[in-house]
């Protein structure tokens, strides 16, 4: 079959104008593979699970790119982050909370490399478990060239923008998956699979460096659109940055996808250095020109500032002279004002001293009065004590006399009572 490059999907022209080149390329290829499966299965509408398909655009807003490429299918996007977009659920790709064979197809784009190596096989088993007919997976896979390209891009972004690119750092920390090992894993599970290169490495690296060198979001968007329009149809060849892997559970899917994708692949170049010169060097020159242009712009700004400074030096000297004269007048006025203030303060201090001296004499006189009053109080307290003692003695004497009087009265009553009784007795006997 003749390799003729990619046939662009007309319905995606608008998407090509607004989507990053790397994302557009892989989701366009995913759309072609899904349509091949659709035709083979004879299903007009497919149920699809996209694992790891939440992205953020240049403005930082969450997006679900797959819905732009497959608007008529029943799609659920699953990822780790919080998001309120319709059709999105939060979940872990290594522990999917779905039934076996719940979806016609399960797809995943640039997610495998972000999973720790020890959980990648579990991730693959989960995708296959919930897929009824097959799994389509895209990811960057390890080669020495890919590893160097990612390190170069990471260092360039770190130097140019003073930030560390999170995704590339995770690639380095986790280590990229190896395509041969992934295909062996599927083979051991008795799953038929096939892989297709996409994202021509030299063009990918040049475009990534160029877009990070451009000064504005609008210039970056135009560069993405230019790539999607002009270079995208030729990016499926080796050396590739990523691969698309189709794994079938329903027989015939691999052949159906190969019939579509196989004819879009470009032949590998015998002399990659020639393509390096054609693709990467122009982008590298553009980056250098951008940086040199920035230096020249800074130099022009500095020169213009120096000229303006020189032209203003005369005015500065004149202003300094005037300022010095005004400062002299101001200092004289300040000295005069300070002298008057100091004189007034000294007079006020003397008045305060006189008031303090008078207050001290008044306090001394009051203290003497207080001492006399305290002495009088002492003698008064002593006299009161004596009076209280006399009153106490008189009280006790009065009580003794009252007691004696009471006793005499009782004795008199007793005597009187005895005499009356004797008289009554005598009268009684005389009768």
Secondary structure, DSSP 8 states (H G I E B T S, - for coil): ---------GGGHHHHHHS-HHHHHHHHHHHHHHHHHHHHHT-SS-EEEEET--EE-TTS-EE-THHHH-TTSEEEEEESS----TTEEE--TTS--S-TT-EEEEEEES-GGGS-GGGHHHHHHHHHHHEEEEEEEEEEB--HHHHHHHHHHHHHHHHHHSS--HHHHHHHHH--B-HHHHHHHHHHTT-EEEEEEEEEHHHHHHHHHHHHHSSSHHHHHHHHHHHHHHTGGG--SSSEEEEEEEEESSTTHHHHHHHHHGGG-----S-HHHHHHHHHHHHHHHHHHHHHHHHHHHHHHHHHHHHHHHHHHHHHHHHHHHHHHHHHHHHHHHHHHHHHHHHHHHHHHHHHHHHHHHHHHHHHHHHHHHHHHHHHHHHHHHHHHHHHHHHHHHHHHHHHHHHHHHHHHHHHHHHHHHHHHHHHHHHHHH-
